[in-house]
Amino acid sequence: MEEVVVHLVVHGRVQGVGYRAFVEREARSRDLAGWVRNCRDGTVEAVLAGDAAVIEDMIAACRRGPFSARVDAIQRTAGSASSLKERVPGQAFSVLPTI
């Protein structure tokens, strides 16, 4: 079991369609740590931490998104443990305010 942290930026129709709630629900169901938030440029940003295979499954779910979303692209880069510090204290996975 390899633990990894990834940073995602999701492009498409991903705001105003329940995308953050979808990511939160999917991440919690997989016992992943991290956070998700809207960005002012219309993208959704997320940091996911957990088992590498589970992360791959989660990214596949992010590509699908909720019913009314349209995901055009996902930019994926290596995340860092320090980026997890942005979570709400006491929460494994957080929905953060828009930046």
Helices and strands as residue ranges (DSSP letters): E 3-13, H 19-29, E 33-38, E 44-51, H 52-64, E 70-78, G 81-86, E 93-95
